[in-house]
Amino acid sequence: MGYGYPAAKAIARLVGDVSHPEVQLRLSSENAWLRAGTLAGLREAQAPGIEKLLRQVLDERQSALVRSEAAVGLNRIQASRLADGRRALG
């Protein structure tokens, strides 16, 4: 893993834009750690379009690492929505 995952995660979180050239560069990398870190950073930033991107990643042929990151990201988004809904009701 080295520094690729945390560096890509930090960049994506700071940028917070799925279509930003720096994000796109990492998402198109052959390095699975860069792709996974980028997905994690975008999810943490709650970047517009991240849910669609995570679903797209799950539909594509990706490494297990990247697919796992996408699945975890979707689960966290859904859990957050559920918690927000409960707070609104309670």
N, C-alpha and C positions, 0 to 999 in steps of 0.2 A: 504494500500500500504506500509506504513512504509518505511523502508530503502531498501527493496528488489529490487524494480524497478531501482532506481538510482545506487545502488551498482552493480547490474547485467549489467546495461548499461555501467558503467565505466569500468568494467572488460573486457567486450566484445570489447569495443572501444580500450582499451589499447592492448589487445591481437590481435585483428584484423584478426582472423583465425577461420573460421567456424568449422574446425576439431580439434581445440585445446581441450584437455581434460576438462579444466575449463569451456569452452563454452558449450561443449557437456553435461556436468553435469547440467548446468542451463537450457539448452534446453529440457532436459529429466525430469526436475523437475515437480512435480504435482502443484507447485505454478505458477499460470498464470502470476503473476506480474514479477517473475524471467524470465519466458520465453519471455514475452513482452519486458522487459528491455534489455535482451540479443539481441533480434532482432533489437531493436533501436540502440544499441551500434555497432553492426556489420554493420548496414547500414551507420551510421555516419563514421565509419572507412573505408567504401567502401571496405569491406573485399571481397577477391575473392570468388565467389560462393554464395554471399548473395542473388542475384536476384533469382537464382535457389531455394535456401532455402525458400525464401519468397513465391514463387509460390507453392512450396511443402506444406508449412503451410496452404495456402489457399485451397489446395485440400484435406487436412486432416480434420478430425473432431477435432476442437479446440474450446476453449472458445471464446466468442465474443471479449474479450479484445485482445487475441493473434491474432485472425483473423483481427481485426481492425488495429493492429500494422503492420501486414504483408501488408495489403492493402495500408496503408499510406506509408509504406516503398517503395513499388513498384511505387506508384504515384510520390514520391519524386525522385526516380531514373529516371523515365521517364521524369519528368519535367526538371531535370538536363541535361539529354541528349538533350532534345529539345533546352534548352538555349545554350548549347555548340554548337549545330548545327547552331543556329542563329548567334552566335558570329563568327563562322568560315566563314559564308557567308557574314557578314556585315563588 
